[in-house]
Amino acid sequence: MEADLLDRPKPRGVLRVLRAAGASWRGLVGAFRAEAAFRQELALAAVVIPLGLWLGHTGVERALLVAPMLLVLVVELVNSAIEATVDRIGMERHVLAGLAKDIGSAAVFVSFILLGAVWALVLFGR
């Protein structure tokens, strides 16, 4: 079975990019539908991103105020993927499954700390 997967031709060029874009879109839609935390963070992003673009005085400041919010969304997507994978493997409680979910949650938390720290440093460091 594994040899079959490795031997089959893989798409290249534009077809590969189009397939990857389709997979990415399905992932975003799936996260939006299934993950309340992702929807909440998108709502926060809808406020934080325009505010960051407005409050930033320079392009660098705008990037610093917007980028951590995008990072929160990225980390939440990865955390959701970890949780879905752990749940797919089995619903019974296991120390390592719980640890994997807790580490993913901690990554989201740290990304929020980064968001707050960058905003404080940029806005109060003037």
Backbone atoms as SQL, in Angstrom:
CREATE TABLE atoms (id INTEGER PRIMARY KEY, chain TEXT, resi INTEGER, resn TEXT, atom TEXT, x REAL, y REAL, z REAL);
INSERT INTO atoms VALUES
  (1, 'A', 1, 'MET', 'N', 0.823, -1.194, 0.000),
  (2, 'A', 1, 'MET', 'CA', 0.000, 0.000, 0.000),
  (3, 'A', 1, 'MET', 'C', 0.866, 1.256, 0.000),
  (4, 'A', 2, 'GLU', 'N', 1.870, 1.326, 0.906),
  (5, 'A', 2, 'GLU', 'CA', 2.721, 2.507, 0.965),
  (6, 'A', 2, 'GLU', 'C', 3.476, 2.701, -0.336),
  (7, 'A', 3, 'ALA', 'N', 3.951, 1.627, -0.937),
  (8, 'A', 3, 'ALA', 'CA', 4.691, 1.744, -2.190),
  (9, 'A', 3, 'ALA', 'C', 3.798, 2.327, -3.281),
  (10, 'A', 4, 'ASP', 'N', 2.519, 1.964, -3.294),
  (11, 'A', 4, 'ASP', 'CA', 1.596, 2.511, -4.286),
  (12, 'A', 4, 'ASP', 'C', 1.467, 4.026, -4.141),
  (13, 'A', 5, 'LEU', 'N', 1.408, 4.494, -2.911),
  (14, 'A', 5, 'LEU', 'CA', 1.284, 5.931, -2.685),
  (15, 'A', 5, 'LEU', 'C', 2.534, 6.677, -3.126),
  (16, 'A', 6, 'LEU', 'N', 3.681, 6.060, -2.932),
  (17, 'A', 6, 'LEU', 'CA', 4.925, 6.714, -3.299),
  (18, 'A', 6, 'LEU', 'C', 5.177, 6.668, -4.800),
  (19, 'A', 7, 'ASP', 'N', 4.652, 5.651, -5.481),
  (20, 'A', 7, 'ASP', 'CA', 4.902, 5.484, -6.905),
  (21, 'A', 7, 'ASP', 'C', 3.961, 6.286, -7.789),
  (22, 'A', 8, 'ARG', 'N', 2.826, 6.671, -7.290),
  (23, 'A', 8, 'ARG', 'CA', 1.862, 7.360, -8.141),
  (24, 'A', 8, 'ARG', 'C', 2.388, 8.755, -8.505),
  (25, 'A', 9, 'PRO', 'N', 2.072, 9.198, -9.716),
  (26, 'A', 9, 'PRO', 'CA', 2.542, 10.533, -10.123),
  (27, 'A', 9, 'PRO', 'C', 1.835, 11.627, -9.315),
  (28, 'A', 10, 'LYS', 'N', 2.591, 12.636, -8.974),
  (29, 'A', 10, 'LYS', 'CA', 2.043, 13.740, -8.201),
  (30, 'A', 10, 'LYS', 'C', 1.871, 14.936, -9.126),
  (31, 'A', 11, 'PRO', 'N', 0.808, 15.692, -8.904),
  (32, 'A', 11, 'PRO', 'CA', 0.593, 16.864, -9.755),
  (33, 'A', 11, 'PRO', 'C', 1.735, 17.863, -9.589),
  (34, 'A', 12, 'ARG', 'N', 1.994, 18.592, -10.650),
  (35, 'A', 12, 'ARG', 'CA', 3.055, 19.603, -10.624),
  (36, 'A', 12, 'ARG', 'C', 2.506, 20.919, -11.157),
  (37, 'A', 13, 'GLY', 'N', 3.271, 21.946, -10.941),
  (38, 'A', 13, 'GLY', 'CA', 2.945, 23.246, -11.510),
  (39, 'A', 13, 'GLY', 'C', 1.629, 23.813, -11.010),
  (40, 'A', 14, 'VAL', 'N', 0.880, 24.376, -11.946),
  (41, 'A', 14, 'VAL', 'CA', -0.365, 25.067, -11.618),
  (42, 'A', 14, 'VAL', 'C', -1.387, 24.110, -11.014),
  (43, 'A', 15, 'LEU', 'N', -1.451, 22.885, -11.505),
  (44, 'A', 15, 'LEU', 'CA', -2.403, 21.911, -10.964),
  (45, 'A', 15, 'LEU', 'C', -2.131, 21.651, -9.485),
  (46, 'A', 16, 'ARG', 'N', -0.869, 21.536, -9.119),
  (47, 'A', 16, 'ARG', 'CA', -0.511, 21.328, -7.714),
  (48, 'A', 16, 'ARG', 'C', -0.952, 22.523, -6.874),
  (49, 'A', 17, 'VAL', 'N', -0.712, 23.721, -7.388),
  (50, 'A', 17, 'VAL', 'CA', -1.090, 24.931, -6.654),
  (51, 'A', 17, 'VAL', 'C', -2.606, 25.009, -6.502),
  (52, 'A', 18, 'LEU', 'N', -3.340, 24.684, -7.557),
  (53, 'A', 18, 'LEU', 'CA', -4.810, 24.714, -7.488),
  (54, 'A', 18, 'LEU', 'C', -5.347, 23.690, -6.497),
  (55, 'A', 19, 'ARG', 'N', -4.779, 22.502, -6.505),
  (56, 'A', 19, 'ARG', 'CA', -5.217, 21.483, -5.534),
  (57, 'A', 19, 'ARG', 'C', -4.897, 21.897, -4.112),
  (58, 'A', 20, 'ALA', 'N', -3.720, 22.477, -3.917),
  (59, 'A', 20, 'ALA', 'CA', -3.343, 22.944, -2.578),
  (60, 'A', 20, 'ALA', 'C', -4.274, 24.062, -2.118),
  (61, 'A', 21, 'ALA', 'N', -4.629, 24.965, -3.031),
  (62, 'A', 21, 'ALA', 'CA', -5.547, 26.049, -2.682),
  (63, 'A', 21, 'ALA', 'C', -6.915, 25.489, -2.318),
  (64, 'A', 22, 'GLY', 'N', -7.369, 24.473, -3.040),
  (65, 'A', 22, 'GLY', 'CA', -8.645, 23.843, -2.712),
  (66, 'A', 22, 'GLY', 'C', -8.615, 23.189, -1.346),
  (67, 'A', 23, 'ALA', 'N', -7.519, 22.501, -1.037),
  (68, 'A', 23, 'ALA', 'CA', -7.389, 21.874, 0.278),
  (69, 'A', 23, 'ALA', 'C', -7.364, 22.934, 1.381),
  (70, 'A', 24, 'SER', 'N', -6.676, 24.027, 1.122),
  (71, 'A', 24, 'SER', 'CA', -6.617, 25.113, 2.104),
  (72, 'A', 24, 'SER', 'C', -8.004, 25.704, 2.334),
  (73, 'A', 25, 'TRP', 'N', -8.739, 25.923, 1.270),
  (74, 'A', 25, 'TRP', 'CA', -10.095, 26.476, 1.389),
  (75, 'A', 25, 'TRP', 'C', -10.989, 25.531, 2.198),
  (76, 'A', 26, 'ARG', 'N', -10.910, 24.219, 1.887),
  (77, 'A', 26, 'ARG', 'CA', -11.708, 23.247, 2.641),
  (78, 'A', 26, 'ARG', 'C', -11.327, 23.255, 4.118),
  (79, 'A', 27, 'GLY', 'N', -10.040, 23.431, 4.406),
  (80, 'A', 27, 'GLY', 'CA', -9.593, 23.504, 5.795),
  (81, 'A', 27, 'GLY', 'C', -10.139, 24.722, 6.512),
  (82, 'A', 28, 'LEU', 'N', -10.123, 25.868, 5.842),
  (83, 'A', 28, 'LEU', 'CA', -10.665, 27.088, 6.453),
  (84, 'A', 28, 'LEU', 'C', -12.164, 26.966, 6.696),
  (85, 'A', 29, 'VAL', 'N', -12.884, 26.453, 5.707),
  (86, 'A', 29, 'VAL', 'CA', -14.334, 26.278, 5.861),
  (87, 'A', 29, 'VAL', 'C', -14.626, 25.277, 6.977),
  (88, 'A', 30, 'GLY', 'N', -13.885, 24.179, 7.009),
  (89, 'A', 30, 'GLY', 'CA', -14.079, 23.173, 8.053),
  (90, 'A', 30, 'GLY', 'C', -13.811, 23.729, 9.439),
  (91, 'A', 31, 'ALA', 'N', -12.741, 24.505, 9.580),
  (92, 'A', 31, 'ALA', 'CA', -12.436, 25.111, 10.877),
  (93, 'A', 31, 'ALA', 'C', -13.526, 26.094, 11.280),
  (94, 'A', 32, 'PHE', 'N', -14.006, 26.870, 10.313),
  (95, 'A', 32, 'PHE', 'CA', -15.067, 27.834, 10.619),
  (96, 'A', 32, 'PHE', 'C', -16.330, 27.128, 11.078),
  (97, 'A', 33, 'ARG', 'N', -16.685, 26.048, 10.425),
  (98, 'A', 33, 'ARG', 'CA', -17.914, 25.322, 10.767),
  (99, 'A', 33, 'ARG', 'C', -17.808, 24.556, 12.076),
  (100, 'A', 34, 'ALA', 'N', -16.638, 23.971, 12.333),
  (101, 'A', 34, 'ALA', 'CA', -16.516, 23.032, 13.452),
  (102, 'A', 34, 'ALA', 'C', -15.898, 23.617, 14.716),
  (103, 'A', 35, 'GLU', 'N', -15.209, 24.741, 14.607),
  (104, 'A', 35, 'GLU', 'CA', -14.438, 25.246, 15.744),
  (105, 'A', 35, 'GLU', 'C', -14.939, 26.608, 16.209),
  (106, 'A', 36, 'ALA', 'N', -15.597, 26.631, 17.351),
  (107, 'A', 36, 'ALA', 'CA', -16.100, 27.891, 17.909),
  (108, 'A', 36, 'ALA', 'C', -14.948, 28.844, 18.217),
  (109, 'A', 37, 'ALA', 'N', -13.834, 28.314, 18.698),
  (110, 'A', 37, 'ALA', 'CA', -12.689, 29.174, 19.020),
  (111, 'A', 37, 'ALA', 'C', -12.182, 29.889, 17.769),
  (112, 'A', 38, 'PHE', 'N', -12.149, 29.192, 16.642),
  (113, 'A', 38, 'PHE', 'CA', -11.694, 29.812, 15.396),
  (114, 'A', 38, 'PHE', 'C', -12.652, 30.929, 14.983),
  (115, 'A', 39, 'ARG', 'N', -13.947, 30.700, 15.113),
  (116, 'A', 39, 'ARG', 'CA', -14.922, 31.749, 14.782),
  (117, 'A', 39, 'ARG', 'C', -14.749, 32.960, 15.696),
  (118, 'A', 40, 'GLN', 'N', -14.512, 32.715, 16.982),
  (119, 'A', 40, 'GLN', 'CA', -14.315, 33.817, 17.921),
  (120, 'A', 40, 'GLN', 'C', -13.051, 34.600, 17.591),
  (121, 'A', 41, 'GLU', 'N', -12.000, 33.888, 17.235),
  (122, 'A', 41, 'GLU', 'CA', -10.746, 34.558, 16.888),
  (123, 'A', 41, 'GLU', 'C', -10.867, 35.313, 15.567),
  (124, 'A', 42, 'LEU', 'N', -11.667, 34.812, 14.637),
  (125, 'A', 42, 'LEU', 'CA', -11.932, 35.556, 13.403),
  (126, 'A', 42, 'LEU', 'C', -12.681, 36.848, 13.711),
  (127, 'A', 43, 'ALA', 'N', -13.628, 36.784, 14.634),
  (128, 'A', 43, 'ALA', 'CA', -14.359, 37.991, 15.026),
  (129, 'A', 43, 'ALA', 'C', -13.396, 38.997, 15.664),
  (130, 'A', 44, 'LEU', 'N', -12.497, 38.511, 16.499),
  (131, 'A', 44, 'LEU', 'CA', -11.484, 39.392, 17.088),
  (132, 'A', 44, 'LEU', 'C', -10.596, 39.980, 15.999),
  (133, 'A', 45, 'ALA', 'N', -10.215, 39.158, 15.036),
  (134, 'A', 45, 'ALA', 'CA', -9.364, 39.627, 13.932),
  (135, 'A', 45, 'ALA', 'C', -10.065, 40.704, 13.117),
  (136, 'A', 46, 'ALA', 'N', -11.370, 40.585, 12.981),
  (137, 'A', 46, 'ALA', 'CA', -12.131, 41.589, 12.233),
  (138, 'A', 46, 'ALA', 'C', -12.066, 42.956, 12.910),
  (139, 'A', 47, 'VAL', 'N', -11.779, 42.981, 14.204),
  (140, 'A', 47, 'VAL', 'CA', -11.614, 44.239, 14.936),
  (141, 'A', 47, 'VAL', 'C', -10.135, 44.628, 14.984),
  (142, 'A', 48, 'VAL', 'N', -9.281, 43.670, 15.345),
  (143, 'A', 48, 'VAL', 'CA', -7.864, 43.951, 15.586),
  (144, 'A', 48, 'VAL', 'C', -7.135, 44.364, 14.304),
  (145, 'A', 49, 'ILE', 'N', -7.388, 43.697, 13.195),
  (146, 'A', 49, 'ILE', 'CA', -6.644, 43.996, 11.964),
  (147, 'A', 49, 'ILE', 'C', -6.933, 45.409, 11.457),
  (148, 'A', 50, 'PRO', 'N', -8.201, 45.791, 11.288),
  (149, 'A', 50, 'PRO', 'CA', -8.422, 47.182, 10.863),
  (150, 'A', 50, 'PRO', 'C', -7.894, 48.209, 11.871),
  (151, 'A', 51, 'LEU', 'N', -8.047, 47.906, 13.166),
  (152, 'A', 51, 'LEU', 'CA', -7.548, 48.816, 14.201),
  (153, 'A', 51, 'LEU', 'C', -6.025, 48.947, 14.117),
  (154, 'A', 52, 'GLY', 'N', -5.348, 47.830, 13.899),
  (155, 'A', 52, 'GLY', 'CA', -3.899, 47.863, 13.768),
  (156, 'A', 52, 'GLY', 'C', -3.444, 48.649, 12.549),
  (157, 'A', 53, 'LEU', 'N', -4.181, 48.507, 11.452),
  (158, 'A', 53, 'LEU', 'CA', -3.846, 49.270, 10.248),
  (159, 'A', 53, 'LEU', 'C', -4.070, 50.767, 10.471),
  (160, 'A', 54, 'TRP', 'N', -5.077, 51.104, 11.271),
  (161, 'A', 54, 'TRP', 'CA', -5.389, 52.503, 11.537),
  (162, 'A', 54, 'TRP', 'C', -4.420, 53.120, 12.561),
  (163, 'A', 55, 'LEU', 'N', -4.077, 52.356, 13.606),
  (164, 'A', 55, 'LEU', 'CA', -3.233, 52.893, 14.681),
  (165, 'A', 55, 'LEU', 'C', -1.752, 52.916, 14.333),
  (166, 'A', 56, 'GLY', 'N', -1.333, 52.038, 13.439),
  (167, 'A', 56, 'GLY', 'CA', 0.079, 52.018, 13.070),
  (168, 'A', 56, 'GLY', 'C', 0.457, 53.267, 12.287),
  (169, 'A', 57, 'HIS', 'N', 1.566, 53.896, 12.683),
  (170, 'A', 57, 'HIS', 'CA', 2.015, 55.117, 12.007),
  (171, 'A', 57, 'HIS', 'C', 2.839, 54.816, 10.769),
  (172, 'A', 58, 'THR', 'N', 3.545, 53.713, 10.781),
  (173, 'A', 58, 'THR', 'CA', 4.403, 53.347, 9.650),
  (174, 'A', 58, 'THR', 'C', 4.009, 51.964, 9.167),
  (175, 'A', 59, 'GLY', 'N', 4.548, 51.588, 8.039),
  (176, 'A', 59, 'GLY', 'CA', 4.294, 50.247, 7.536),
  (177, 'A', 59, 'GLY', 'C', 4.770, 49.176, 8.495),
  (178, 'A', 60, 'VAL', 'N', 5.892, 49.414, 9.137),
  (179, 'A', 60, 'VAL', 'CA', 6.436, 48.440, 10.093),
  (180, 'A', 60, 'VAL', 'C', 5.509, 48.317, 11.297),
  (181, 'A', 61, 'GLU', 'N', 5.024, 49.428, 11.804),
  (182, 'A', 61, 'GLU', 'CA', 4.099, 49.370, 12.934),
  (183, 'A', 61, 'GLU', 'C', 2.813, 48.649, 12.549),
  (184, 'A', 62, 'ARG', 'N', 2.300, 48.937, 11.373),
  (185, 'A', 62, 'ARG', 'CA', 1.080, 48.256, 10.923),
  (186, 'A', 62, 'ARG', 'C', 1.311, 46.751, 10.837),
  (187, 'A', 63, 'ALA', 'N', 2.452, 46.360, 10.279),
  (188, 'A', 63, 'ALA', 'CA', 2.768, 44.931, 10.173),
  (189, 'A', 63, 'ALA', 'C', 2.892, 44.301, 11.556),
  (190, 'A', 64, 'LEU', 'N', 3.525, 45.006, 12.474),
  (191, 'A', 64, 'LEU', 'CA', 3.691, 44.472, 13.830),
  (192, 'A', 64, 'LEU', 'C', 2.359, 44.340, 14.559),
  (193, 'A', 65, 'LEU', 'N', 1.413, 45.222, 14.286),
  (194, 'A', 65, 'LEU', 'CA', 0.117, 45.149, 14.955),
  (195, 'A', 65, 'LEU', 'C', -0.801, 44.101, 14.331),
  (196, 'A', 66, 'VAL', 'N', -0.635, 43.837, 13.038),
  (197, 'A', 66, 'VAL', 'CA', -1.511, 42.886, 12.342),
  (198, 'A', 66, 'VAL', 'C', -0.969, 41.455, 12.411),
  (199, 'A', 67, 'ALA', 'N', 0.323, 41.276, 12.237),
  (200, 'A', 67, 'ALA', 'CA', 0.911, 39.932, 12.112),
  (201, 'A', 67, 'ALA', 'C', 0.614, 39.004, 13.289),
  (202, 'A', 68, 'PRO', 'N', 0.712, 39.469, 14.539),
  (203, 'A', 68, 'PRO', 'CA', 0.420, 38.533, 15.635),
  (204, 'A', 68, 'PRO', 'C', -1.026, 38.027, 15.634),
  (205, 'A', 69, 'MET', 'N', -1.958, 38.846, 15.145),
  (206, 'A', 69, 'MET', 'CA', -3.352, 38.383, 15.065),
  (207, 'A', 69, 'MET', 'C', -3.465, 37.275, 14.029),
  (208, 'A', 70, 'LEU', 'N', -2.782, 37.441, 12.914),
  (209, 'A', 70, 'LEU', 'CA', -2.767, 36.375, 11.903),
  (210, 'A', 70, 'LEU', 'C', -2.108, 35.119, 12.459),
  (211, 'A', 71, 'LEU', 'N', -1.064, 35.316, 13.275),
  (212, 'A', 71, 'LEU', 'CA', -0.401, 34.162, 13.892),
  (213, 'A', 71, 'LEU', 'C', -1.353, 33.427, 14.829),
  (214, 'A', 72, 'VAL', 'N', -2.174, 34.150, 15.573),
  (215, 'A', 72, 'VAL', 'CA', -3.170, 33.511, 16.444),
  (216, 'A', 72, 'VAL', 'C', -4.064, 32.594, 15.608),
  (217, 'A', 73, 'LEU', 'N', -4.509, 33.083, 14.447),
  (218, 'A', 73, 'LEU', 'CA', -5.369, 32.272, 13.578),
  (219, 'A', 73, 'LEU', 'C', -4.630, 31.036, 13.067),
  (220, 'A', 74, 'VAL', 'N', -3.381, 31.207, 12.673),
  (221, 'A', 74, 'VAL', 'CA', -2.586, 30.074, 12.183),
  (222, 'A', 74, 'VAL', 'C', -2.423, 29.029, 13.281),
  (223, 'A', 75, 'VAL', 'N', -2.068, 29.467, 14.478),
  (224, 'A', 75, 'VAL', 'CA', -1.849, 28.538, 15.581),
  (225, 'A', 75, 'VAL', 'C', -3.154, 27.842, 15.955),
  (226, 'A', 76, 'GLU', 'N', -4.267, 28.558, 15.902),
  (227, 'A', 76, 'GLU', 'CA', -5.565, 27.926, 16.183),
  (228, 'A', 76, 'GLU', 'C', -5.880, 26.855, 15.147),
  (229, 'A', 77, 'LEU', 'N', -5.570, 27.116, 13.885),
  (230, 'A', 77, 'LEU', 'CA', -5.789, 26.102, 12.846),
  (231, 'A', 77, 'LEU', 'C', -4.952, 24.853, 13.126),
  (232, 'A', 78, 'VAL', 'N', -3.691, 25.045, 13.496),
  (233, 'A', 78, 'VAL', 'CA', -2.824, 23.897, 13.811),
  (234, 'A', 78, 'VAL', 'C', -3.339, 23.171, 15.047),
  (235, 'A', 79, 'ASN', 'N', -3.755, 23.920, 16.061),
  (236, 'A', 79, 'ASN', 'CA', -4.314, 23.308, 17.264),
  (237, 'A', 79, 'ASN', 'C', -5.565, 22.494, 16.931),
  (238, 'A', 80, 'SER', 'N', -6.420, 23.033, 16.081),
  (239, 'A', 80, 'SER', 'CA', -7.632, 22.305, 15.687),
  (240, 'A', 80, 'SER', 'C', -7.277, 21.033, 14.927),
  (241, 'A', 81, 'ALA', 'N', -6.242, 21.091, 14.095),
  (242, 'A', 81, 'ALA', 'CA', -5.801, 19.900, 13.362),
  (243, 'A', 81, 'ALA', 'C', -5.276, 18.840, 14.327),
  (244, 'A', 82, 'ILE', 'N', -4.534, 19.264, 15.336),
  (245, 'A', 82, 'ILE', 'CA', -4.029, 18.320, 16.346),
  (246, 'A', 82, 'ILE', 'C', -5.202, 17.677, 17.077),
  (247, 'A', 83, 'GLU', 'N', -6.154, 18.488, 17.497),
  (248, 'A', 83, 'GLU', 'CA', -7.310, 17.951, 18.219),
  (249, 'A', 83, 'GLU', 'C', -8.108, 16.979, 17.358),
  (250, 'A', 84, 'ALA', 'N', -8.315, 17.308, 16.093),
  (251, 'A', 84, 'ALA', 'CA', -9.056, 16.415, 15.201),
  (252, 'A', 84, 'ALA', 'C', -8.308, 15.092, 15.005),
  (253, 'A', 85, 'THR', 'N', -7.000, 15.157, 14.888),
  (254, 'A', 85, 'THR', 'CA', -6.209, 13.945, 14.708),
  (255, 'A', 85, 'THR', 'C', -6.261, 13.071, 15.952),
  (256, 'A', 86, 'VAL', 'N', -6.114, 13.691, 17.108),
  (257, 'A', 86, 'VAL', 'CA', -6.171, 12.930, 18.364),
  (258, 'A', 86, 'VAL', 'C', -7.554, 12.291, 18.517),
  (259, 'A', 87, 'ASP', 'N', -8.603, 13.040, 18.221),
  (260, 'A', 87, 'ASP', 'CA', -9.957, 12.497, 18.337),
  (261, 'A', 87, 'ASP', 'C', -10.188, 11.376, 17.330),
  (262, 'A', 88, 'ARG', 'N', -9.598, 11.473, 16.158),
  (263, 'A', 88, 'ARG', 'CA', -9.748, 10.425, 15.129),
  (264, 'A', 88, 'ARG', 'C', -9.087, 9.122, 15.577),
  (265, 'A', 89, 'ILE', 'N', -7.984, 9.259, 16.267),
  (266, 'A', 89, 'ILE', 'CA', -7.253, 8.068, 16.715),
  (267, 'A', 89, 'ILE', 'C', -8.046, 7.313, 17.771),
  (268, 'A', 90, 'GLY', 'N', -8.715, 8.037, 18.631),
  (269, 'A', 90, 'GLY', 'CA', -9.515, 7.372, 19.657),
  (270, 'A', 90, 'GLY', 'C', -10.086, 8.362, 20.632),
  (271, 'A', 91, 'MET', 'N', -11.279, 8.090, 21.091),
  (272, 'A', 91, 'MET', 'CA', -11.949, 8.997, 22.021),
  (273, 'A', 91, 'MET', 'C', -11.666, 8.644, 23.485),
  (274, 'A', 92, 'GLU', 'N', -11.028, 7.508, 23.735),
  (275, 'A', 92, 'GLU', 'CA', -10.749, 7.152, 25.121),
  (276, 'A', 92, 'GLU', 'C', -9.665, 8.084, 25.672),
  (277, 'A', 93, 'ARG', 'N', -9.720, 8.308, 26.958),
  (278, 'A', 93, 'ARG', 'CA', -8.757, 9.201, 27.605),
  (279, 'A', 93, 'ARG', 'C', -7.383, 8.525, 27.651),
  (280, 'A', 94, 'HIS', 'N', -6.376, 9.297, 27.266),
  (281, 'A', 94, 'HIS', 'CA', -4.996, 8.825, 27.335),
  (282, 'A', 94, 'HIS', 'C', -4.135, 10.018, 27.704),
  (283, 'A', 95, 'VAL', 'N', -3.134, 9.773, 28.543),
  (284, 'A', 95, 'VAL', 'CA', -2.268, 10.847, 29.011),
  (285, 'A', 95, 'VAL', 'C', -1.633, 11.601, 27.840),
  (286, 'A', 96, 'LEU', 'N', -1.121, 10.884, 26.838),
  (287, 'A', 96, 'LEU', 'CA', -0.462, 11.542, 25.714),
  (288, 'A', 96, 'LEU', 'C', -1.439, 12.307, 24.835),
  (289, 'A', 97, 'ALA', 'N', -2.651, 11.789, 24.676),
  (290, 'A', 97, 'ALA', 'CA', -3.666, 12.514, 23.902),
  (291, 'A', 97, 'ALA', 'C', -4.002, 13.826, 24.606),
  (292, 'A', 98, 'GLY', 'N', -4.191, 13.758, 25.908),
  (293, 'A', 98, 'GLY', 'CA', -4.472, 14.973, 26.677),
  (294, 'A', 98, 'GLY', 'C', -3.318, 15.961, 26.622),
  (295, 'A', 99, 'LEU', 'N', -2.094, 15.439, 26.708),
  (296, 'A', 99, 'LEU', 'CA', -0.919, 16.299, 26.634),
  (297, 'A', 99, 'LEU', 'C', -0.830, 16.989, 25.275),
  (298, 'A', 100, 'ALA', 'N', -1.092, 16.254, 24.202),
  (299, 'A', 100, 'ALA', 'CA', -1.054, 16.847, 22.860),
  (300, 'A', 100, 'ALA', 'C', -2.063, 17.981, 22.746),
  (301, 'A', 101, 'LYS', 'N', -3.264, 17.768, 23.245),
  (302, 'A', 101, 'LYS', 'CA', -4.289, 18.818, 23.197),
  (303, 'A', 101, 'LYS', 'C', -3.904, 20.005, 24.078),
  (304, 'A', 102, 'ASP', 'N', -3.360, 19.727, 25.253),
  (305, 'A', 102, 'ASP', 'CA', -2.950, 20.811, 26.145),
  (306, 'A', 102, 'ASP', 'C', -1.808, 21.633, 25.551),
  (307, 'A', 103, 'ILE', 'N', -0.869, 20.988, 24.891),
  (308, 'A', 103, 'ILE', 'CA', 0.240, 21.698, 24.267),
  (309, 'A', 103, 'ILE', 'C', -0.277, 22.576, 23.130),
  (310, 'A', 104, 'GLY', 'N', -1.208, 22.066, 22.339),
  (311, 'A', 104, 'GLY', 'CA', -1.812, 22.875, 21.290),
  (312, 'A', 104, 'GLY', 'C', -2.522, 24.092, 21.867),
  (313, 'A', 105, 'SER', 'N', -3.236, 23.893, 22.942),
  (314, 'A', 105, 'SER', 'CA', -3.923, 24.997, 23.609),
  (315, 'A', 105, 'SER', 'C', -2.913, 26.011, 24.147),
  (316, 'A', 106, 'ALA', 'N', -1.821, 25.523, 24.701),
  (317, 'A', 106, 'ALA', 'CA', -0.776, 26.413, 25.215),
  (318, 'A', 106, 'ALA', 'C', -0.169, 27.243, 24.078),
  (319, 'A', 107, 'ALA', 'N', -0.024, 26.658, 22.905),
  (320, 'A', 107, 'ALA', 'CA', 0.509, 27.394, 21.758),
  (321, 'A', 107, 'ALA', 'C', -0.411, 28.550, 21.385),
  (322, 'A', 108, 'VAL', 'N', -1.718, 28.303, 21.424),
  (323, 'A', 108, 'VAL', 'CA', -2.679, 29.383, 21.148),
  (324, 'A', 108, 'VAL', 'C', -2.541, 30.469, 22.215),
  (325, 'A', 109, 'PHE', 'N', -2.432, 30.063, 23.463),
  (326, 'A', 109, 'PHE', 'CA', -2.299, 31.013, 24.566),
  (327, 'A', 109, 'PHE', 'C', -1.050, 31.878, 24.402),
  (328, 'A', 110, 'VAL', 'N', 0.061, 31.256, 24.062),
  (329, 'A', 110, 'VAL', 'CA', 1.315, 31.999, 23.876),
  (330, 'A', 110, 'VAL', 'C', 1.193, 32.969, 22.703),
  (331, 'A', 111, 'SER', 'N', 0.476, 32.568, 21.658),
  (332, 'A', 111, 'SER', 'CA', 0.297, 33.492, 20.529),
  (333, 'A', 111, 'SER', 'C', -0.535, 34.702, 20.947),
  (334, 'A', 112, 'PHE', 'N', -1.490, 34.525, 21.860),
  (335, 'A', 112, 'PHE', 'CA', -2.243, 35.660, 22.386),
  (336, 'A', 112, 'PHE', 'C', -1.359, 36.557, 23.249),
  (337, 'A', 113, 'ILE', 'N', -0.449, 35.952, 24.016),
  (338, 'A', 113, 'ILE', 'CA', 0.499, 36.756, 24.804),
  (339, 'A', 113, 'ILE', 'C', 1.351, 37.601, 23.862),
  (340, 'A', 114, 'LEU', 'N', 1.809, 37.000, 22.767),
  (341, 'A', 114, 'LEU', 'CA', 2.585, 37.741, 21.775),
  (342, 'A', 114, 'LEU', 'C', 1.774, 38.902, 21.215),
  (343, 'A', 115, 'LEU', 'N', 0.511, 38.653, 20.886),
  (344, 'A', 115, 'LEU', 'CA', -0.361, 39.708, 20.369),
  (345, 'A', 115, 'LEU', 'C', -0.431, 40.876, 21.354),
  (346, 'A', 116, 'GLY', 'N', -0.692, 40.569, 22.610),
  (347, 'A', 116, 'GLY', 'CA', -0.778, 41.624, 23.622),
  (348, 'A', 116, 'GLY', 'C', 0.535, 42.349, 23.835),
  (349, 'A', 117, 'ALA', 'N', 1.637, 41.601, 23.857),
  (350, 'A', 117, 'ALA', 'CA', 2.953, 42.206, 24.086),
  (351, 'A', 117, 'ALA', 'C', 3.337, 43.136, 22.940),
  (352, 'A', 118, 'VAL', 'N', 3.113, 42.693, 21.718),
  (353, 'A', 118, 'VAL', 'CA', 3.462, 43.538, 20.567),
  (354, 'A', 118, 'VAL', 'C', 2.621, 44.806, 20.560),
  (355, 'A', 119, 'TRP', 'N', 1.321, 44.674, 20.801),
  (356, 'A', 119, 'TRP', 'CA', 0.466, 45.862, 20.835),
  (357, 'A', 119, 'TRP', 'C', 0.932, 46.830, 21.930),
  (358, 'A', 120, 'ALA', 'N', 1.252, 46.304, 23.105),
  (359, 'A', 120, 'ALA', 'CA', 1.704, 47.165, 24.198),
  (360, 'A', 120, 'ALA', 'C', 3.025, 47.849, 23.836),
  (361, 'A', 121, 'LEU', 'N', 3.956, 47.099, 23.287),
  (362, 'A', 121, 'LEU', 'CA', 5.263, 47.682, 22.947),
  (363, 'A', 121, 'LEU', 'C', 5.147, 48.728, 21.847),
  (364, 'A', 122, 'VAL', 'N', 4.324, 48.461, 20.852),
  (365, 'A', 122, 'VAL', 'CA', 4.195, 49.417, 19.746),
  (366, 'A', 122, 'VAL', 'C', 3.428, 50.654, 20.190),
  (367, 'A', 123, 'LEU', 'N', 2.304, 50.476, 20.862),
  (368, 'A', 123, 'LEU', 'CA', 1.450, 51.613, 21.180),
  (369, 'A', 123, 'LEU', 'C', 1.930, 52.432, 22.391),
  (370, 'A', 124, 'PHE', 'N', 2.491, 51.741, 23.392),
  (371, 'A', 124, 'PHE', 'CA', 2.928, 52.451, 24.574),
  (372, 'A', 124, 'PHE', 'C', 4.406, 52.813, 24.522),
  (373, 'A', 125, 'GLY', 'N', 5.110, 52.316, 23.525),
  (374, 'A', 125, 'GLY', 'CA', 6.536, 52.602, 23.388),
  (375, 'A', 125, 'GLY', 'C', 6.812, 53.843, 22.563),
  (376, 'A', 126, 'ARG', 'N', 5.791, 54.579, 22.226),
  (377, 'A', 126, 'ARG', 'CA', 5.958, 55.793, 21.402),
  (378, 'A', 126, 'ARG', 'C', 6.426, 56.953, 22.238);
